[in-house]
């Protein structure tokens, strides 16, 4: 698509900025989904880090309960209840 044919009354030199703008808009339309996908991935990574942190805390709680002498069956029941949440 020739910008000069679209805008026949403009001088020849204007075709360069018009062409650059058209190319930038075209590339932008292709890059938008890439950046949106990066946002989704960063949210997923953030959620996974939070889940990992929760698992670490649960593991530490289990270790503390073991040191305090809580029976293993109660520990397992308690851990399963936390996982179901």
PDB file of N, CA, C and O in Angstrom:
ATOM      1  N   UNK A   1       0.851  -1.165   0.000  1.00  0.00           N
ATOM      2  CA  UNK A   1       0.000   0.000   0.000  1.00  0.00           C
ATOM      3  C   UNK A   1       0.900   1.233   0.000  1.00  0.00           C
ATOM      4  O   UNK A   1       1.703   1.425   0.913  1.00  0.00           O
ATOM      5  N   UNK A   2       0.761   2.057  -1.022  1.00  0.00           N
ATOM      6  CA  UNK A   2       1.591   3.239  -1.181  1.00  0.00           C
ATOM      7  C   UNK A   2       0.929   4.433  -0.494  1.00  0.00           C
ATOM      8  O   UNK A   2      -0.195   4.791  -0.846  1.00  0.00           O
ATOM      9  N   UNK A   3       1.599   5.057   0.476  1.00  0.00           N
ATOM     10  CA  UNK A   3       0.991   6.186   1.177  1.00  0.00           C
ATOM     11  C   UNK A   3       0.698   7.366   0.251  1.00  0.00           C
ATOM     12  O   UNK A   3      -0.226   8.140   0.500  1.00  0.00           O
ATOM     13  N   UNK A   4       1.486   7.501  -0.814  1.00  0.00           N
ATOM     14  CA  UNK A   4       1.280   8.621  -1.743  1.00  0.00           C
ATOM     15  C   UNK A   4      -0.072   8.475  -2.452  1.00  0.00           C
ATOM     16  O   UNK A   4      -0.750   9.474  -2.691  1.00  0.00           O
ATOM     17  N   UNK A   5      -0.458   7.275  -2.780  1.00  0.00           N
ATOM     18  CA  UNK A   5      -1.756   7.076  -3.436  1.00  0.00           C
ATOM     19  C   UNK A   5      -2.906   7.383  -2.478  1.00  0.00           C
ATOM     20  O   UNK A   5      -3.979   7.817  -2.896  1.00  0.00           O
ATOM     21  N   UNK A   6      -2.665   7.151  -1.187  1.00  0.00           N
ATOM     22  CA  UNK A   6      -3.695   7.464  -0.200  1.00  0.00           C
ATOM     23  C   UNK A   6      -3.818   8.967   0.034  1.00  0.00           C
ATOM     24  O   UNK A   6      -4.910   9.479   0.277  1.00  0.00           O
ATOM     25  N   UNK A   7      -2.695   9.663  -0.042  1.00  0.00           N
ATOM     26  CA  UNK A   7      -2.667  11.099   0.216  1.00  0.00           C
ATOM     27  C   UNK A   7      -2.040  11.826  -0.981  1.00  0.00           C
ATOM     28  O   UNK A   7      -0.904  12.289  -0.873  1.00  0.00           O
ATOM     29  N   UNK A   8      -2.737  11.941  -2.112  1.00  0.00           N
ATOM     30  CA  UNK A   8      -2.123  12.438  -3.340  1.00  0.00           C
ATOM     31  C   UNK A   8      -1.748  13.916  -3.304  1.00  0.00           C
ATOM     32  O   UNK A   8      -0.909  14.332  -4.102  1.00  0.00           O
ATOM     33  N   UNK A   9      -2.322  14.728  -2.424  1.00  0.00           N
ATOM     34  CA  UNK A   9      -2.051  16.165  -2.431  1.00  0.00           C
ATOM     35  C   UNK A   9      -0.854  16.562  -1.578  1.00  0.00           C
ATOM     36  O   UNK A   9      -0.481  17.735  -1.562  1.00  0.00           O
ATOM     37  N   UNK A  10      -0.246  15.618  -0.870  1.00  0.00           N
ATOM     38  CA  UNK A  10       0.892  15.942  -0.013  1.00  0.00           C
ATOM     39  C   UNK A  10       2.188  15.870  -0.818  1.00  0.00           C
ATOM     40  O   UNK A  10       2.258  15.153  -1.816  1.00  0.00           O
ATOM     41  N   UNK A  11       3.213  16.607  -0.389  1.00  0.00           N
ATOM     42  CA  UNK A  11       4.510  16.541  -1.088  1.00  0.00           C
ATOM     43  C   UNK A  11       5.158  15.171  -0.921  1.00  0.00           C
ATOM     44  O   UNK A  11       4.784  14.398  -0.039  1.00  0.00           O
ATOM     45  N   UNK A  12       6.124  14.884  -1.770  1.00  0.00           N
ATOM     46  CA  UNK A  12       6.781  13.574  -1.774  1.00  0.00           C
ATOM     47  C   UNK A  12       7.490  13.259  -0.456  1.00  0.00           C
ATOM     48  O   UNK A  12       7.473  12.105  -0.027  1.00  0.00           O
ATOM     49  N   UNK A  13       8.106  14.234   0.197  1.00  0.00           N
ATOM     50  CA  UNK A  13       8.892  13.974   1.396  1.00  0.00           C
ATOM     51  C   UNK A  13       8.042  13.461   2.552  1.00  0.00           C
ATOM     52  O   UNK A  13       8.570  12.831   3.468  1.00  0.00           O
ATOM     53  N   UNK A  14       6.749  13.715   2.527  1.00  0.00           N
ATOM     54  CA  UNK A  14       5.871  13.284   3.621  1.00  0.00           C
ATOM     55  C   UNK A  14       5.678  11.762   3.611  1.00  0.00           C
ATOM     56  O   UNK A  14       5.269  11.179   4.615  1.00  0.00           O
ATOM     57  N   UNK A  15       5.973  11.127   2.478  1.00  0.00           N
ATOM     58  CA  UNK A  15       5.742   9.682   2.388  1.00  0.00           C
ATOM     59  C   UNK A  15       6.642   8.892   3.347  1.00  0.00           C
ATOM     60  O   UNK A  15       6.259   7.814   3.800  1.00  0.00           O
ATOM     61  N   UNK A  16       7.829   9.414   3.659  1.00  0.00           N
ATOM     62  CA  UNK A  16       8.746   8.693   4.550  1.00  0.00           C
ATOM     63  C   UNK A  16       8.171   8.619   5.971  1.00  0.00           C
ATOM     64  O   UNK A  16       8.099   7.517   6.516  1.00  0.00           O
ATOM     65  N   UNK A  17       7.759   9.726   6.600  1.00  0.00           N
ATOM     66  CA  UNK A  17       7.178   9.596   7.951  1.00  0.00           C
ATOM     67  C   UNK A  17       5.879   8.789   7.962  1.00  0.00           C
ATOM     68  O   UNK A  17       5.600   8.068   8.920  1.00  0.00           O
ATOM     69  N   UNK A  18       5.092   8.910   6.900  1.00  0.00           N
ATOM     70  CA  UNK A  18       3.845   8.133   6.825  1.00  0.00           C
ATOM     71  C   UNK A  18       4.172   6.650   6.756  1.00  0.00           C
ATOM     72  O   UNK A  18       3.532   5.841   7.428  1.00  0.00           O
ATOM     73  N   UNK A  19       5.156   6.289   5.952  1.00  0.00           N
ATOM     74  CA  UNK A  19       5.556   4.885   5.828  1.00  0.00           C
ATOM     75  C   UNK A  19       6.100   4.359   7.157  1.00  0.00           C
ATOM     76  O   UNK A  19       5.784   3.242   7.566  1.00  0.00           O
ATOM     77  N   UNK A  20       6.924   5.176   7.831  1.00  0.00           N
ATOM     78  CA  UNK A  20       7.482   4.755   9.128  1.00  0.00           C
ATOM     79  C   UNK A  20       6.361   4.537  10.140  1.00  0.00           C
ATOM     80  O   UNK A  20       6.377   3.570  10.901  1.00  0.00           O
ATOM     81  N   UNK A  21       5.393   5.443  10.138  1.00  0.00           N
ATOM     82  CA  UNK A  21       4.261   5.308  11.056  1.00  0.00           C
ATOM     83  C   UNK A  21       3.461   4.052  10.765  1.00  0.00           C
ATOM     84  O   UNK A  21       3.048   3.350  11.687  1.00  0.00           O
ATOM     85  N   UNK A  22       3.239   3.763   9.489  1.00  0.00           N
ATOM     86  CA  UNK A  22       2.470   2.561   9.113  1.00  0.00           C
ATOM     87  C   UNK A  22       3.215   1.305   9.551  1.00  0.00           C
ATOM     88  O   UNK A  22       2.604   0.366  10.063  1.00  0.00           O
ATOM     89  N   UNK A  23       4.526   1.283   9.354  1.00  0.00           N
ATOM     90  CA  UNK A  23       5.325   0.121   9.769  1.00  0.00           C
ATOM     91  C   UNK A  23       5.280  -0.030  11.293  1.00  0.00           C
ATOM     92  O   UNK A  23       5.138  -1.142  11.803  1.00  0.00           O
ATOM     93  N   UNK A  24       5.400   1.084  12.017  1.00  0.00           N
ATOM     94  CA  UNK A  24       5.368   1.031  13.482  1.00  0.00           C
ATOM     95  C   UNK A  24       4.025   0.509  13.976  1.00  0.00           C
ATOM     96  O   UNK A  24       3.979  -0.307  14.896  1.00  0.00           O
ATOM     97  N   UNK A  25       2.940   0.968  13.378  1.00  0.00           N
ATOM     98  CA  UNK A  25       1.611   0.484  13.771  1.00  0.00           C
ATOM     99  C   UNK A  25       1.462  -1.002  13.470  1.00  0.00           C
ATOM    100  O   UNK A  25       0.878  -1.748  14.256  1.00  0.00           O
ATOM    101  N   UNK A  26       1.994  -1.422  12.332  1.00  0.00           N
ATOM    102  CA  UNK A  26       1.905  -2.835  11.961  1.00  0.00           C
ATOM    103  C   UNK A  26       2.704  -3.699  12.946  1.00  0.00           C
ATOM    104  O   UNK A  26       2.216  -4.732  13.403  1.00  0.00           O
ATOM    105  N   UNK A  27       3.923  -3.277  13.268  1.00  0.00           N
ATOM    106  CA  UNK A  27       4.740  -4.042  14.217  1.00  0.00           C
ATOM    107  C   UNK A  27       4.113  -4.025  15.612  1.00  0.00           C
ATOM    108  O   UNK A  27       4.149  -5.026  16.328  1.00  0.00           O
ATOM    109  N   UNK A  28       3.546  -2.895  15.988  1.00  0.00           N
ATOM    110  CA  UNK A  28       2.897  -2.798  17.291  1.00  0.00           C
ATOM    111  C   UNK A  28       1.752  -3.781  17.434  1.00  0.00           C
ATOM    112  O   UNK A  28       1.549  -4.354  18.504  1.00  0.00           O
ATOM    113  N   UNK A  29       1.004  -3.977  16.357  1.00  0.00           N
ATOM    114  CA  UNK A  29      -0.120  -4.917  16.423  1.00  0.00           C
ATOM    115  C   UNK A  29       0.374  -6.349  16.600  1.00  0.00           C
ATOM    116  O   UNK A  29      -0.321  -7.181  17.184  1.00  0.00           O
ATOM    117  N   UNK A  30       1.575  -6.636  16.097  1.00  0.00           N
ATOM    118  CA  UNK A  30       2.138  -7.981  16.278  1.00  0.00           C
ATOM    119  C   UNK A  30       2.758  -8.149  17.670  1.00  0.00           C
ATOM    120  O   UNK A  30       2.737  -9.243  18.233  1.00  0.00           O
ATOM    121  N   UNK A  31       3.304  -7.074  18.216  1.00  0.00           N
ATOM    122  CA  UNK A  31       3.993  -7.172  19.508  1.00  0.00           C
ATOM    123  C   UNK A  31       3.044  -7.109  20.698  1.00  0.00           C
ATOM    124  O   UNK A  31       3.393  -7.575  21.783  1.00  0.00           O
ATOM    125  N   UNK A  32       1.868  -6.553  20.522  1.00  0.00           N
ATOM    126  CA  UNK A  32       0.931  -6.421  21.636  1.00  0.00           C
ATOM    127  C   UNK A  32       0.629  -7.767  22.312  1.00  0.00           C
ATOM    128  O   UNK A  32       0.691  -7.849  23.538  1.00  0.00           O
ATOM    129  N   UNK A  33       0.301  -8.829  21.548  1.00  0.00           N
ATOM    130  CA  UNK A  33       0.050 -10.122  22.214  1.00  0.00           C
ATOM    131  C   UNK A  33       1.275 -10.662  22.945  1.00  0.00           C
ATOM    132  O   UNK A  33       1.139 -11.344  23.960  1.00  0.00           O
ATOM    133  N   UNK A  34       2.472 -10.362  22.436  1.00  0.00           N
ATOM    134  CA  UNK A  34       3.699 -10.833  23.100  1.00  0.00           C
ATOM    135  C   UNK A  34       3.813 -10.203  24.481  1.00  0.00           C
ATOM    136  O   UNK A  34       4.090 -10.894  25.462  1.00  0.00           O
ATOM    137  N   UNK A  35       3.599  -8.886  24.558  1.00  0.00           N
ATOM    138  CA  UNK A  35       3.712  -8.206  25.844  1.00  0.00           C
ATOM    139  C   UNK A  35       2.574  -8.609  26.782  1.00  0.00           C
ATOM    140  O   UNK A  35       2.776  -8.702  27.993  1.00  0.00           O
ATOM    141  N   UNK A  36       1.389  -8.848  26.239  1.00  0.00           N
ATOM    142  CA  UNK A  36       0.291  -9.314  27.081  1.00  0.00           C
ATOM    143  C   UNK A  36       0.614 -10.688  27.649  1.00  0.00           C
ATOM    144  O   UNK A  36       0.348 -10.964  28.819  1.00  0.00           O
ATOM    145  N   UNK A  37       1.190 -11.548  26.812  1.00  0.00           N
ATOM    146  CA  UNK A  37       1.561 -12.891  27.265  1.00  0.00           C
ATOM    147  C   UNK A  37       2.634 -12.813  28.341  1.00  0.00           C
ATOM    148  O   UNK A  37       2.623 -13.606  29.283  1.00  0.00           O
ATOM    149  N   UNK A  38       3.565 -11.865  28.213  1.00  0.00           N
ATOM    150  CA  UNK A  38       4.591 -11.704  29.238  1.00  0.00           C
ATOM    151  C   UNK A  38       3.952 -11.317  30.569  1.00  0.00           C
ATOM    152  O   UNK A  38       4.398 -11.761  31.627  1.00  0.00           O
ATOM    153  N   UNK A  39       2.911 -10.493  30.520  1.00  0.00           N
ATOM    154  CA  UNK A  39       2.210 -10.114  31.742  1.00  0.00           C
ATOM    155  C   UNK A  39       1.544 -11.301  32.396  1.00  0.00           C
ATOM    156  O   UNK A  39       1.580 -11.447  33.618  1.00  0.00           O
ATOM    157  N   UNK A  40       0.932 -12.155  31.581  1.00  0.00           N
ATOM    158  CA  UNK A  40       0.284 -13.361  32.104  1.00  0.00           C
ATOM    159  C   UNK A  40       1.328 -14.277  32.728  1.00  0.00           C
ATOM    160  O   UNK A  40       1.112 -14.841  33.801  1.00  0.00           O
ATOM    161  N   UNK A  41       2.464 -14.422  32.046  1.00  0.00           N
ATOM    162  CA  UNK A  41       3.510 -15.282  32.589  1.00  0.00           C
ATOM    163  C   UNK A  41       4.052 -14.750  33.899  1.00  0.00           C
ATOM    164  O   UNK A  41       4.326 -15.525  34.816  1.00  0.00           O
ATOM    165  N   UNK A  42       4.213 -13.425  34.004  1.00  0.00           N
ATOM    166  CA  UNK A  42       4.732 -12.875  35.256  1.00  0.00           C
ATOM    167  C   UNK A  42       3.740 -13.082  36.397  1.00  0.00           C
ATOM    168  O   UNK A  42       4.148 -13.302  37.537  1.00  0.00           O
ATOM    169  N   UNK A  43       2.439 -13.013  36.101  1.00  0.00           N
ATOM    170  CA  UNK A  43       1.429 -13.287  37.125  1.00  0.00           C
ATOM    171  C   UNK A  43       1.490 -14.751  37.553  1.00  0.00           C
ATOM    172  O   UNK A  43       1.355 -15.063  38.736  1.00  0.00           O
ATOM    173  N   UNK A  44       1.694 -15.647  36.585  1.00  0.00           N
ATOM    174  CA  UNK A  44       1.793 -17.077  36.898  1.00  0.00           C
ATOM    175  C   UNK A  44       3.013 -17.337  37.766  1.00  0.00           C
ATOM    176  O   UNK A  44       2.934 -18.087  38.739  1.00  0.00           O
ATOM    177  N   UNK A  45       4.141 -16.724  37.423  1.00  0.00           N
ATOM    178  CA  UNK A  45       5.366 -16.894  38.210  1.00  0.00           C
ATOM    179  C   UNK A  45       5.150 -16.369  39.624  1.00  0.00           C
ATOM    180  O   UNK A  45       5.573 -16.998  40.594  1.00  0.00           O
ATOM    181  N   UNK A  46       4.499 -15.229  39.742  1.00  0.00           N
ATOM    182  CA  UNK A  46       4.232 -14.650  41.064  1.00  0.00           C
ATOM    183  C   UNK A  46       3.358 -15.585  41.892  1.00  0.00           C
ATOM    184  O   UNK A  46       3.619 -15.793  43.077  1.00  0.00           O
ATOM    185  N   UNK A  47       2.318 -16.152  41.271  1.00  0.00           N
ATOM    186  CA  UNK A  47       1.419 -17.068  41.974  1.00  0.00           C
ATOM    187  C   UNK A  47       2.173 -18.334  42.400  1.00  0.00           C
ATOM    188  O   UNK A  47       1.981 -18.830  43.510  1.00  0.00           O
ATOM    189  N   UNK A  48       3.024 -18.849  41.518  1.00  0.00           N
ATOM    190  CA  UNK A  48       3.787 -20.062  41.853  1.00  0.00           C
ATOM    191  C   UNK A  48       4.764 -19.793  42.996  1.00  0.00           C
ATOM    192  O   UNK A  48       4.969 -20.652  43.853  1.00  0.00           O
ATOM    193  N   UNK A  49       5.364 -18.609  43.011  1.00  0.00           N
ATOM    194  CA  UNK A  49       6.267 -18.265  44.114  1.00  0.00           C
ATOM    195  C   UNK A  49       5.506 -18.199  45.432  1.00  0.00           C
ATOM    196  O   UNK A  49       5.995 -18.656  46.465  1.00  0.00           O
ATOM    197  N   UNK A  50       4.307 -17.626  45.389  1.00  0.00           N
ATOM    198  CA  UNK A  50       3.486 -17.565  46.599  1.00  0.00           C
ATOM    199  C   UNK A  50       3.117 -18.963  47.071  1.00  0.00           C
ATOM    200  O   UNK A  50       3.150 -19.244  48.269  1.00  0.00           O
ATOM    201  N   UNK A  51       2.761 -19.852  46.127  1.00  0.00           N
ATOM    202  CA  UNK A  51       2.430 -21.229  46.492  1.00  0.00           C
ATOM    203  C   UNK A  51       3.637 -21.934  47.102  1.00  0.00           C
ATOM    204  O   UNK A  51       3.509 -22.678  48.074  1.00  0.00           O
ATOM    205  N   UNK A  52       4.809 -21.692  46.520  1.00  0.00           N
ATOM    206  CA  UNK A  52       6.030 -22.306  47.043  1.00  0.00           C
ATOM    207  C   UNK A  52       6.325 -21.801  48.451  1.00  0.00           C
ATOM    208  O   UNK A  52       6.724 -22.570  49.325  1.00  0.00           O
ATOM    209  N   UNK A  53       6.128 -20.510  48.661  1.00  0.00           N
ATOM    210  CA  UNK A  53       6.341 -19.943  49.993  1.00  0.00           C
ATOM    211  C   UNK A  53       5.381 -20.578  51.007  1.00  0.00           C
ATOM    212  O   UNK A  53       5.782 -20.880  52.130  1.00  0.00           O
ATOM    213  N   UNK A  54       4.120 -20.779  50.616  1.00  0.00           N
ATOM    214  CA  UNK A  54       3.159 -21.430  51.503  1.00  0.00           C
ATOM    215  C   UNK A  54       3.583 -22.864  51.827  1.00  0.00           C
ATOM    216  O   UNK A  54       3.465 -23.312  52.967  1.00  0.00           O
ATOM    217  N   UNK A  55       4.073 -23.571  50.819  1.00  0.00           N
ATOM    218  CA  UNK A  55       4.532 -24.936  51.067  1.00  0.00           C
ATOM    219  C   UNK A  55       5.719 -24.961  52.026  1.00  0.00           C
ATOM    220  O   UNK A  55       5.817 -25.841  52.881  1.00  0.00           O
ATOM    221  N   UNK A  56       6.624 -23.983  51.875  1.00  0.00           N
ATOM    222  CA  UNK A  56       7.758 -23.909  52.795  1.00  0.00           C
ATOM    223  C   UNK A  56       7.268 -23.685  54.226  1.00  0.00           C
ATOM    224  O   UNK A  56       7.746 -24.322  55.165  1.00  0.00           O
ATOM    225  N   UNK A  57       6.314 -22.775  54.376  1.00  0.00           N
ATOM    226  CA  UNK A  57       5.773 -22.491  55.710  1.00  0.00           C
ATOM    227  C   UNK A  57       5.100 -23.735  56.285  1.00  0.00           C
ATOM    228  O   UNK A  57       5.279 -24.050  57.461  1.00  0.00           O
ATOM    229  N   UNK A  58       4.325 -24.443  55.459  1.00  0.00           N
ATOM    230  CA  UNK A  58       3.658 -25.658  55.921  1.00  0.00           C
ATOM    231  C   UNK A  58       4.682 -26.702  56.349  1.00  0.00           C
ATOM    232  O   UNK A  58       4.497 -27.384  57.357  1.00  0.00           O
ATOM    233  N   UNK A  59       5.769 -26.825  55.577  1.00  0.00           N
ATOM    234  CA  UNK A  59       6.809 -27.784  55.918  1.00  0.00           C
ATOM    235  C   UNK A  59       7.454 -27.410  57.257  1.00  0.00           C
ATOM    236  O   UNK A  59       7.698 -28.271  58.103  1.00  0.00           O
ATOM    237  N   UNK A  60       7.724 -26.122  57.434  1.00  0.00           N
ATOM    238  CA  UNK A  60       8.313 -25.672  58.695  1.00  0.00           C
ATOM    239  C   UNK A  60       7.368 -25.936  59.863  1.00  0.00           C
ATOM    240  O   UNK A  60       7.805 -26.336  60.942  1.00  0.00           O
ATOM    241  N   UNK A  61       6.072 -25.712  59.647  1.00  0.00           N
ATOM    242  CA  UNK A  61       5.100 -25.998  60.704  1.00  0.00           C
ATOM    243  C   UNK A  61       5.094 -27.481  61.053  1.00  0.00           C
ATOM    244  O   UNK A  61       5.011 -27.854  62.223  1.00  0.00           O
ATOM    245  N   UNK A  62       5.181 -28.318  60.030  1.00  0.00           N
ATOM    246  CA  UNK A  62       5.205 -29.761  60.264  1.00  0.00           C
ATOM    247  C   UNK A  62       6.436 -30.151  61.081  1.00  0.00           C
ATOM    248  O   UNK A  62       6.356 -30.974  61.992  1.00  0.00           O
ATOM    249  N   UNK A  63       7.582 -29.542  60.737  1.00  0.00           N
ATOM    250  CA  UNK A  63       8.804 -29.838  61.501  1.00  0.00           C
ATOM    251  C   UNK A  63       8.665 -29.407  62.959  1.00  0.00           C
ATOM    252  O   UNK A  63       9.089 -30.123  63.867  1.00  0.00           O
ATOM    253  N   UNK A  64       8.077 -28.248  63.176  1.00  0.00           N
ATOM    254  CA  UNK A  64       7.882 -27.752  64.544  1.00  0.00           C
ATOM    255  C   UNK A  64       6.962 -28.687  65.319  1.00  0.00           C
ATOM    256  O   UNK A  64       7.223 -29.002  66.480  1.00  0.00           O
ATOM    257  N   UNK A  65       5.887 -29.128  64.674  1.00  0.00           N
ATOM    258  CA  UNK A  65       4.950 -30.030  65.342  1.00  0.00           C
ATOM    259  C   UNK A  65       5.623 -31.358  65.668  1.00  0.00           C
ATOM    260  O   UNK A  65       5.361 -31.948  66.716  1.00  0.00           O
ATOM    261  N   UNK A  66       6.486 -31.825  64.778  1.00  0.00           N
ATOM    262  CA  UNK A  66       7.198 -33.068  65.060  1.00  0.00           C
ATOM    263  C   UNK A  66       8.102 -32.900  66.280  1.00  0.00           C
ATOM    264  O   UNK A  66       8.197 -33.790  67.125  1.00  0.00           O
ATOM    265  N   UNK A  67       8.756 -31.756  66.356  1.00  0.00           N
ATOM    266  CA  UNK A  67       9.651 -31.511  67.497  1.00  0.00           C
ATOM    267  C   UNK A  67       8.865 -31.395  68.799  1.00  0.00           C
ATOM    268  O   UNK A  67       9.352 -31.755  69.871  1.00  0.00           O
ATOM    269  N   UNK A  68       7.636 -30.884  68.684  1.00  0.00           N
ATOM    270  CA  UNK A  68       6.809 -30.750  69.881  1.00  0.00           C
ATOM    271  C   UNK A  68       6.148 -32.063  70.271  1.00  0.00           C
ATOM    272  O   UNK A  68       5.566 -32.168  71.351  1.00  0.00           O
ATOM    273  N   UNK A  69       6.233 -33.084  69.386  1.00  0.00           N
ATOM    274  CA  UNK A  69       5.722 -34.397  69.707  1.00  0.00           C
ATOM    275  C   UNK A  69       4.301 -34.660  69.245  1.00  0.00           C
ATOM    276  O   UNK A  69       3.664 -35.582  69.754  1.00  0.00           O
ATOM    277  N   UNK A  70       3.786 -33.903  68.321  1.00  0.00           N
ATOM    278  CA  UNK A  70       2.439 -34.163  67.814  1.00  0.00           C
ATOM    279  C   UNK A  70       2.466 -35.470  67.020  1.00  0.00           C
ATOM    280  O   UNK A  70       3.384 -35.685  66.228  1.00  0.00           O
ATOM    281  N   UNK A  71       1.492 -36.332  67.213  1.00  0.00           N
ATOM    282  CA  UNK A  71       1.469 -37.601  66.487  1.00  0.00           C
ATOM    283  C   UNK A  71       1.433 -37.395  64.963  1.00  0.00           C
ATOM    284  O   UNK A  71       0.875 -36.416  64.468  1.00  0.00           O
ATOM    285  N   UNK A  72       2.035 -38.329  64.247  1.00  0.00           N
ATOM    286  CA  UNK A  72       2.145 -38.235  62.791  1.00  0.00           C
ATOM    287  C   UNK A  72       0.772 -38.214  62.123  1.00  0.00           C
ATOM    288  O   UNK A  72       0.587 -37.491  61.144  1.00  0.00           O
ATOM    289  N   UNK A  73      -0.178 -38.970  62.611  1.00  0.00           N
ATOM    290  CA  UNK A  73      -1.517 -39.010  62.013  1.00  0.00           C
ATOM    291  C   UNK A  73      -2.178 -37.631  62.078  1.00  0.00           C
ATOM    292  O   UNK A  73      -2.814 -37.199  61.117  1.00  0.00           O
ATOM    293  N   UNK A  74      -2.027 -36.948  63.206  1.00  0.00           N
ATOM    294  CA  UNK A  74      -2.601 -35.607  63.330  1.00  0.00           C
ATOM    295  C   UNK A  74      -1.896 -34.626  62.399  1.00  0.00           C
ATOM    296  O   UNK A  74      -2.527 -33.729  61.840  1.00  0.00           O
ATOM    297  N   UNK A  75      -0.590 -34.800  62.235  1.00  0.00           N
ATOM    298  CA  UNK A  75       0.166 -33.942  61.323  1.00  0.00           C
ATOM    299  C   UNK A  75      -0.330 -34.118  59.894  1.00  0.00           C
ATOM    300  O   UNK A  75      -0.533 -33.140  59.174  1.00  0.00           O
ATOM    301  N   UNK A  76      -0.525 -35.366  59.489  1.00  0.00           N
ATOM    302  CA  UNK A  76      -0.997 -35.645  58.139  1.00  0.00           C
ATOM    303  C   UNK A  76      -2.392 -35.069  57.919  1.00  0.00           C
ATOM    304  O   UNK A  76      -2.675 -34.480  56.875  1.00  0.00           O
ATOM    305  N   UNK A  77      -3.253 -35.246  58.911  1.00  0.00           N
ATOM    306  CA  UNK A  77      -4.618 -34.714  58.824  1.00  0.00           C
ATOM    307  C   UNK A  77      -4.597 -33.192  58.726  1.00  0.00           C
ATOM    308  O   UNK A  77      -5.319 -32.603  57.921  1.00  0.00           O
ATOM    309  N   UNK A  78      -3.766 -32.562  59.547  1.00  0.00           N
ATOM    310  CA  UNK A  78      -3.637 -31.108  59.542  1.00  0.00           C
ATOM    311  C   UNK A  78      -3.103 -30.610  58.192  1.00  0.00           C
ATOM    312  O   UNK A  78      -3.599 -29.624  57.648  1.00  0.00           O
ATOM    313  N   UNK A  79      -2.104 -31.290  57.667  1.00  0.00           N
ATOM    314  CA  UNK A  79      -1.521 -30.903  56.377  1.00  0.00           C
ATOM    315  C   UNK A  79      -2.526 -31.068  55.244  1.00  0.00           C
ATOM    316  O   UNK A  79      -2.607 -30.211  54.365  1.00  0.00           O
ATOM    317  N   UNK A  80      -3.289 -32.151  55.251  1.00  0.00           N
ATOM    318  CA  UNK A  80      -4.305 -32.372  54.207  1.00  0.00           C
ATOM    319  C   UNK A  80      -5.376 -31.288  54.269  1.00  0.00           C
ATOM    320  O   UNK A  80      -5.859 -30.838  53.230  1.00  0.00           O
ATOM    321  N   UNK A  81      -5.750 -30.865  55.468  1.00  0.00           N
ATOM    322  CA  UNK A  81      -6.745 -29.803  55.602  1.00  0.00           C
ATOM    323  C   UNK A  81      -6.218 -28.505  55.011  1.00  0.00           C
ATOM    324  O   UNK A  81      -6.974 -27.767  54.378  1.00  0.00           O
ATOM    325  N   UNK A  82      -4.948 -28.217  55.203  1.00  0.00           N
ATOM    326  CA  UNK A  82      -4.350 -26.997  54.649  1.00  0.00           C
ATOM    327  C   UNK A  82      -4.256 -27.063  53.129  1.00  0.00           C
ATOM    328  O   UNK A  82      -4.470 -26.060  52.447  1.00  0.00           O
ATOM    329  N   UNK A  83      -3.944 -28.220  52.607  1.00  0.00           N
ATOM    330  CA  UNK A  83      -3.822 -28.385  51.152  1.00  0.00           C
ATOM    331  C   UNK A  83      -5.179 -28.218  50.482  1.00  0.00           C
ATOM    332  O   UNK A  83      -5.261 -27.657  49.389  1.00  0.00           O
ATOM    333  N   UNK A  84      -6.241 -28.695  51.116  1.00  0.00           N
ATOM    334  CA  UNK A  84      -7.579 -28.597  50.535  1.00  0.00           C
ATOM    335  C   UNK A  84      -8.070 -27.161  50.485  1.00  0.00           C
ATOM    336  O   UNK A  84      -8.934 -26.840  49.670  1.00  0.00           O
ATOM    337  N   UNK A  85      -7.538 -26.284  51.340  1.00  0.00           N
ATOM    338  CA  UNK A  85      -7.921 -24.873  51.323  1.00  0.00           C
ATOM    339  C   UNK A  85      -7.413 -24.283  50.067  1.00  0.00           C
ATOM    340  O   UNK A  85      -7.611 -23.094  49.819  1.00  0.00           O
TER     341      UNK A  85
END
